[in-house]
Amino acid sequence: MRRPIAAGFASFAMLCIGCSTAPKVARPPAPVPVAAKRDSATRPPAREWTTRRGTGTWRYRVETSATVVLTGDSASAPIHSLAIYSLTIDTSGAGTGTTYRVAGRVDSSALATGGQVPPRPVDSTAAAFSAELDSAAGLTNVAMSGGQQSPCAGGVSPLVAAGLTLFVSAPSRLQQGAIWHDSTATTTCRGNVAVISKLQRTFELADTATWNAQMVLRLNVTGTSTFSGQGLASAAGDSIAISGTGTSSGTLLLDPTSMMPVSSTMTGNSVVTVRTRQATLPFKQSLTETVTMIEHRPSPGQP
């Protein structure tokens, strides 16, 4: 009983010490409360850039690696293409305001196929085209030039159609995180069949980057596309119809002083169905495309 009693006594003693009367000591007056200071520094403005359309001549290397699979067939067909483009933008001969004249040319191209895809000869003929570029409407009046005739009514070759995607539209002022869209419709000749391709792209300004010691804008890009067309596949009167959809995504580096890309990497998938009188052939395609600017010659007076 001594230990519990001792413990209880010790607790009681502590309580007594806590309850004892403290000596009266003079204390300084409590300080007057001061309201908390708010941060007077203003929030830094969002980063903003001004874009403008430049004139001059640009050359690009466009390389594509694709795999094509016929649904229900385990075999795949690899396709690799390489093309060099020259694109010239100027204001001579164009309309007033923000309309520019475009002259383009496929300097060279090569195509390698495998699997069940029949080999194609290298097209050594340069494909030239012309167009007008409007800040609001984008590319208009696209046509083959240089005395070349399109194999289908109002259409361009697949090589020319691929080069048209190098043109990008953007607002004149951009802030980081800005999102905008553009859309194009192109008639592409697949043999004698005119296929209307519609591409809708969404751009997001993610950040800046450095390319050849120059500040450029890094954009995240997504795209959706549709394909449709029908016609005669041969002189014998065999009809053919083509339809399909596709998606793509990737990163693009854009020069804000010219609104032309300096490089991009895109991956995509598409499903295309070819219908003839004898069969319906659904194809699936996956591809990776890289674009690199290899030369830029500004117009006289341009930086």
VENUR-V255703 format. One line per field, one symbol per residue. ss: DSSP state (h for helix, s for strand, l for the rest). phi: phi as a letter, one per 30 degrees, with the letter a starting at -180 (. if undefined). burial: 1 if it has 9 or more other ideal C-beta (glycine too) atoms within 8 Angstrom, else 0. A space follows every 10 residues. Layout:
BEGIN
ss: ???
phi: ???
burial: ???
END
This chain:
BEGIN
ss: lhhhhhhhhh hhhhhhhhhl llllllllll llllllllll lllllllsss lllllsssss ssssssssss lllllsssss ssssssssss llllllllss ssssssssss ssslllllll llllllssss sssslllsss ssssslllll lllllslhhh hhhhllslll llssslllss ssssssssss llssssssss ssssssssss sllsssssss ssssssssss ssllllllss ssssssssss ssssslllls ssssssssss ssssssllls ssssssssss ssssssssll lll
phi: .ddddddddd ddddddddcd ddddbdcddd dddcdddddd dddddddbbc cadcckbbbb ccbbcbbcbd ejcddcbdbb bbbcccbcbb cdicddiccb ccbbacdaab bcbbicdddb ddddddccbb acccdccidb hdadbiidcd dbdicbdedd eddddddbca ddbbcejdbb bbbbbbccdc iccdcdccbc cccbddacbc bhibdbcccd bbbbbbbaaa lcdaddjddb bbblbabaal bbccdddbic dcaabbbabb bbcccbdcac ccccbbbbbb bbdcabcdde jdd
burial: 0000000000 0000000000 0000000000 0000000000 0000000110 1111111111 1111111111 0000001111 1111111111 0001000011 1111110010 1010101000 0000001111 1111000111 0111100101 0100111011 1111011101 0001110101 0111011111 0111111111 1111100010 1000011111 1111111110 1110000111 1111111111 1111110111 1111111111 1111110000 1111111111 1010010100 000
END
